[in-house]
Amino acid sequence: MGHLGGEKIQRTEQVGEQYAGSRLDQAAAELFDGFSRSRLQGWIKDGALTVNGRPAKPKDKLLGGEALTLAVELAPEIEDRPQAIELPVVYQDDDLIVINKPSGLVVHPAAGHADGTLLNGLLHLDERLSSLPRAGIVHRLDRDTTGLMVVARSVEAHTGLVAQLQDKSLYREYEAVAVGVMTGGGTVDAPMGRHPVDRKRQAVLEHGGKNAVTHYRVLDRYRAHTRVQVRLETGRTHQIRVHLAHRRYPLVGDPLYGGRLKLPAGASEQLREALRRFPRQALHARKLGLVHPASGEYLEFEAPLPADFQALIQALEADRETP
């Protein structure tokens, strides 16, 4: 069930002389920064966006000097129910929420996970989010990937964050542990899409895939593993997991792309146990950088490695020291 009514917006903008001769919808898209042109066109047609108090058509030409008034109540876009789920909030203001997602938390409802998701928890945290697409979620992390995610709390912030994702200016840095010893870092530029046979998986596709670029560098090497820092240029589903597996360095514990558990020859009992007990992909969204959509200020957040990831690294380091 959705909430009754969404966020009310009442704004008036004066049309400057530079917009003389411009179409109403074009000028509105610049003056009402934060709303998409298609959304504004719909509001003009519905009479929610008026010129000098009168309805108009999207293609009507402006003379300059008019007052454009937007008076609209955002309809709820979400039908999911709010649930009191503890969300580790790292930062919040009127426009944004940044959370440090724990392992095991699904981002939004899907088959097999009808509720108990981050989206349900967000609706409980702020009921205004029911007016936003996907409750303000603009990018996601896989269920068992930990770390930083930003969520929009207003339409303007949603539009601004989506634009940063599209122009690749949203900074996302991850830390991972891969199977195999890398000689050095690199870039994987390999288009991706759904696996042609196994629909649960993604794959590198020769034809018809979407552009996908991942940069990685070595942070530390162990006897049979590598700790890497990864930076995403694009954000395809499972991108880091697929791209590193494509380079034959799958992530430790990855149930989809990691293959059989490999215990290195001569590994200490502590390391063997740590690898057996690491049941998820060793991937953590460590840093997030973005331009605040309202203030224009650059913000950067960092989330320390979770306890299970730290324990895995300690076991790898201890094993390296054993003769």
N, C-alpha and C positions, 0 to 999 in steps of 0.2 A: 504494500500500500504506500502511496506517496503522501507527502504532506499537503495540507490545504494551503494553496497560495504559495508563492515564492517571494523572492526579493523584489521590493518595489523600487522603480527607478524614475526619478523626475529630474530632467536636466534641460536647460535651455542654452543654446550656443548662438552667438551672433555671427552672421555670414560676413566675412571680410570682403573688401573690394576685389581681392585676388581671385575670388570664386565667381565673379561676374561671367556669365556665359557657360558655367559648369552645370552638369547634370546634378539634380538634387541628391541622387544616391551616391555619386562620387564625392561631392562635398561633405555629405553626412559621414561617410566612412573616414574622412580625415578629421572632421570636427568632433565626432563621437568616437575618439580613439579607444580601442578596446573591444569594439563590436565588429563582427565580420560584415562585409558589404551585403552578403546574401541575407543575413539576419535583419539588417537595417531595411533592405528592400521589402521584406515581409512586413515590417512594422509600418513602413510608408503606405503599403497597400491596405493594411488593416486600419489606417487612420491613427495609429499610436504615435507617429512622428508627423508633426504638422508644421506648416510654413505660415508664420504670422497668425497662428491659431486656426488655420484652415487646412483641410486635407489636400494632398497633392499626389502626383504620380512620380515614380522613381526617375523617369526620364525628363521631367519638367526642368526647364533651364532657370537658373537663378540670376538675379540682377546685381546682388550684393546689398548688404544692409538688412536682409531679412532676419527674423528670429526663428530658429528651428527649435521646436520643443518636443522632447521625447518623454512620454508618460506611459510607462508600461509596467506590468507585473510579470515577472519571469515565471512561466509555467513550470511546475515541477517536471524534471526530466527523468527522475529516478523512481522506480516502483519498489525498490528494496527497502527492508525495514532497518531502522536504527538498532544497534545492539551495543551494550556496554562492554566493549573490548578494550583492554588496556593497550594504549598505543604510546610507545616511547617518543614523546615530542621533544625534538632538539631545539626548535625555534618556531614561534608563531607570532603573527601580527594580523591586521585586518585583511591582508591580501594573500598571505601564504601560510602553509604549515609545512615544516620539514620534519620527517620522522626517521628514526633509525629502525628499520624493519627487522624484526626477529625472524629466525628460521622457522619454517612451518606455517607462516601466515600467508594465505592466498590473497592476492591484491583485489580481484573482483569476482563476483559470483559467476559460476559456469557449471556445466554438467558435473555432478559429483561434489560440488562445493556451493550449495545453494545459499548458504549464509555463513556467518562466522568469519567473514572476510574483512580486509582492511576497509573496503567501501562501507560495510555495515557499521564498523567502528567510527568511521569519519562522519557518517550521518548522525550518530549519537553525539559526537563531539561538537558538531555545528550543523543545525538543521537547515541553514541557508544553502548548504551544499546540495540539497535535493534539487535546486534550480539549475545546477551546472551539469554539463555532459559528464557522465561517469563520476559524479560527485567531486569534480575538480581534479581527478587523477589524469595527469598528462603523460606520464611514462610509468613503466612498471618494472618490478623485479620478479624473477621466478620465485615460486613458493619457498624454496629452500636457500635462496640467495639472501644474504643479510645486507644491511646497510642503508644508505641515505636515499630518500625519495622526497621530492617536493610535490605538494598538492596546492592547487589554486583555491582561493576562498571567494573570489569575485569574478565576474565575467571578464572584466578588464585584465585581471591577472591571468586568467585562463588563456585569453587571446595572446597576451604577451609571452607567456611561457611556451605555448605551442609554436609561436614564431621563432623563439630561441632554439627550440628543438629542430625546427625545419632549417634554420640557417646555420645549424651546427655550432652555435655559440654557447649552448649550455654545456658546462664542463663536467664530465663524469669520469672519475678515476677509480679503478678497482684494484684489489689485491687478490691474487689467486695462487694456488699451489698446483703445478702440473706434474704429470708423470713423465719421466725422462729428463736428461740433463741437456739443457739448451746451451749452444755455443755463444749465442748473443740474442739481442732483441731483434725486432723487425716489424713489418706492417703486413697484415693480411688484407688484401683488396680482392674480395671474392663474393660475387652476388649470391644472395640466399633466398630461399623460399621453402614452402612445405615439402617434405620428403615425398617423392612420387608414390611410394608404396606404404610406408608407415606414417599414418596421419598424425601421430603424437609427436613426431620428430620434425626438426627443420634440417635443411641440408644445403651444401654449396651446390648451386645449379649452374650448368654451362649456359642454358638458355632460359629466359623468362624469369630469372631471379631479380630481386630488388638490390640495388647498390648497397654494399655493406663494407665498412672499413674499420679495422681494429689495429691499434698500435700497441706493442708490448715491449717491455724491457726487463732485463734480468735484475732482480734485487739480491738473490742469494742462490747458490747451487749447493745441492746435497749429493749424496752418493748416487741416488737414482731419481731425484726429483729436482724441480726448480721452483723457487718463489718468484713470482713475476708481478710487475705493476702493469696494468692494462688501461689504455685510454680509448674510450669509444668516440668515434666520429659520427657513426650512425647508430641507431638503437633497434636493430631487428630482434625478434624473439629468439632467445637462446644464443645470441650472436657470439659472445666470447667463448661459450662452451663449444659451439660448432666450429668456429674459426681455429681455435687452438687444437681441437681434435683433428681438423683438416691438415694441420701442420704436424700431426702425429705426436702432439703433446696434450692428450686429454687431461681434464681436471681430475684431481684426486676425488674419489667418492661420487663421481658423476654417474647416476643410475642410467641415463639415456645414452650418453656418448663415451663413457669411460671404459667400456668393455669389462672383462673379467678383472677381479682384484689381483694386482701383481705385488707380491711381497719380494723385495729385493734380496738377492742372495747375501747371506751373512748379516742380515739386518738384526739389530738388537731386539730382544723380546718386547721391550717397551715400544719400539717403533712398529713392530708387527701388530701389536695390540692396538696402537693408536690408529693404524691404517684400517684394521678390521672394524674399529668402532666409529669410523668417520662415515656416516651414512648419507651424506649430502655432498653436492659439488662444493669444493673448497673455493668459494667465491664470495667476496665482500665488497660492497660499494663504499669505498673509503672516503672519497672526497666529492663534493658537489659545489660547483661555482655557477652563479647566475646573476644577471642584472635584475635588481628588484623592479617589477613592472610598474610600480607607482612612483618610487623615489628616484629610480635611475641609478641607484648605488650598487656597486658590485659586492655581492655577499659570497663568502666561501665557508663551507662547513666541513668538518672532519669527524668521522666516527671511528673509535678505536676497534681493533679486531675483537670479535666475540671470543668468549672463553674457550670454546671447542677448537677454534682456529688457532688460538695462541698455544693450546696444548699440543696440537699437531706440529706446529713449528718447533716447539721445545723438544719434542721427540725426534724430529728430523735433525736438529742441531746436536742433540746428545748422541745420536747414532753416528754422526760424522766424526765425533771425537773418539768413538770406540775403535780400538785397533782392529 
